[in-house]
Amino acid sequence: MSRKLFRLIFGTYLSLSAGVGIVSASDSIEFSGTIALEPRWFWDQSLFGSDSRNKGLSNSVFVMPEVDAKLSESTSVRLVGFYRYDETDRDRTRGDVREAYLVHYRPTPLGELEMRVGLGRVFWGATESHHLIDIVNQTDLVENPNEEFKLGQPMFHVTLSTESGIFELFGLPFHRQRTFPGPTGRLGFPFEIDTDGVLYEHDEEERHFDVAFRYSHTFGYLDVGISGFVGTNREPIFVPNFGLDFPLSFSPLYTQISQTSIDLRLQHSGWLLKFEGSRRTGALNRLGIEEDYSAFVGGFEYSYFSLFGTVVDMTLVTEWSFDERRERATTRFDNDLFVASRFSFNDFQGTTVTASVLLGNDNDSAIASLEFSRRVSESVSVALELVLLNQIAADDVLFPLKNDSYLEVGLTYGF
């Protein structure tokens, strides 16, 4: 985390804490957290990159402590730290603050008002394969290429919960850069990324004040969300640094964009229909040309309960992602079909198994995965993730990862 960001977060946090009273020993404080060992095994040599991207076992461990403190009946504090050590990728070895915010509740004539300030994480969306509209938090790509992991975002977050729906307003005073695997790490790019030479379209650079809003409500079986964002794009494109020493490096460039979106969930009788759609302006496409575009992801889930007379439940998932830029899209979800099957064994150990495949409709790409999780005891669990990337077409944005199939076995202790 940069010094600028550190001063911004904790300067605001301390000033607000002083206004409500610092927590005393008699107040409620809860400590918890996670420690996990996550070795990954790569059985192929990397398609691109240095000789240090060898096949074999790559060991990694992380710790994520959490503190929740109640300052008063209406005010509380949450802190979530994170530190990972990776033996092969120095850019994956780092510490971070995932969450550090003060939250205050207050009843009003209109409804319950929640005011939150600090470093937070929020989620927008309805679908499983691709979180198209989830734009507030930056992606922590060095953690996993599935884009599920997010960095904490400095924010002022106001929520008003009424009988007519939930209204949210976000003030986002600082932009966080996306993280990337280093030159010695697997699942990385075929070129060096110069994060120290980051570029911004706006003169205020990372200090541009972004704004976002969201409205959500439930109408019978239907959940509806409408959201918008104006500010610095969370997804960069890469600009070559010509004239510098070889090998050639690229700097991330973040432009100013606006996004409007809608997400829907309709659940009834074992069926769950899902949809996310967005319209984005100001973004650059894969060719580095500004192009406004629309995109969507939609599909369904259907659950079979007590499969074949057993306690096992099976859920089938099908989703289609489409980006009207097609071959000019900057993500892998340009025109793809996602199919998955999830088995929940409903046992004391909470055993689940999920198998999925992402198929390219415009090329021959196919990405398959298998996930398994099970509790060993009340505080220890084991998880397995097998990702097969061998069938990726040459024109796919993920082609550099063609030889980066891996097996990860995680052993987690919660306290």
Phi, psi and omega in degrees: 000137182288157178296323178301313181294319180300314180295322180296313184293306189279338172295315177294318182298315182292322180293322178287325178298323179297331182284338182249353180100126181289146183299139178253172184296336182277347180283165183280121177231130179239130177250136176206183179162185184219137170235130185220140171256124186227076175287142175242139178245120175252122184262358176238151173290145181300142181291324179231173175098185185282170179294344180289344177277067185274162171281164181124196185269134175238114184270146180207148178217145176222157174230137181225090178280149180227140177228127174238124183232134178260115181277326178202185180295337185241000185227136179213167181231141175229133178231132176226115177261170181203133172216131177235140171244127177236128188285344183247333184245107181293334178283343176271347175270105181191163176252157182202159171254112182283318180216141175199088186220156175252131182234137182229132179253145179208126175287143177227166177300335181274333183158191181280127180254128177241128178241124184232135179220141181132210181261115185226171176228132176230161179230131171244138173141174183223339188264171186257316188285329188209119179269079189297317190264357185283098192237349185294311183266148178282146179282134175265081189289337180291338179287313183196139180289354181284356176064022179275337185268137186233147173276154174292143182245124172300129186204154162250116190234116180245129181234130176242114180261117182233174176292340181268358180137181181251125180249128181232140177230133183238133167248122189240097191273357185211134180263131176259137179288150172290144177268151182222149172301148181278179183295341178258000183264152175279170181061032183251191183267159178281006179222163180277134180258120182267086181289341176287338180257033182301145181240145177232144177290322183272147182296332180281356177051231185290348181266010174298134183273108178272155177228151178210157177216161177206139172236132179219147182199158177248124177246093183065243179275354188255126172258129184236137174227132176235128187218163179210157182211137174225121180160209185279128180301139175278342181257118180270163161250172188241131183250126181291142177265081181288150177088356178263174181295150175279151004287153182296133178247165181231142178255138175292140177237126180247122181261172175268131183225169167227145181220132170241144187206164176219143174225142185227143173221124179236116185240129180194129172052050178085348179263143173226110177263136187225147179205139170226132178224145182215155172234123184236136177237149177092353182278154176263142179273190184296338179268001181081017181253136179295131182210118173285144185204162174243151179210158177208161170218131182209159179173204184212161168234143173225131184252132172257114182268146180053060184300126180052035177078010179260183177272001183280133173253142178237133178240126176262136183233132174222129180219146178239126177251136181218133177235121187294349175285341180052245184293348177267001181291149181265001178239169179284346186267061181272325176192083192226151178247129180247128179229132182215157174225125183242129180249124176249118187275351175052037177259176182297330182277355179064041184289130175224146176226130180230127175242136183213162176213139176249119186247130176279127179278340180260354178210190184261018182291143176210123178243120182248149178213154176224128181235139179222136176217147183197137174280133175272323177209188180296332184243353183239135177222160179233143179222147179231136176225118177248121181237124181250117186244011189293331184263071179239127183290156183295335181267007179276143180296342179264009181304324177302342180264013186304326181259014186257029172301145184208163173237125178242131176241118183251133174244117189242135175242123178254138181228000000 
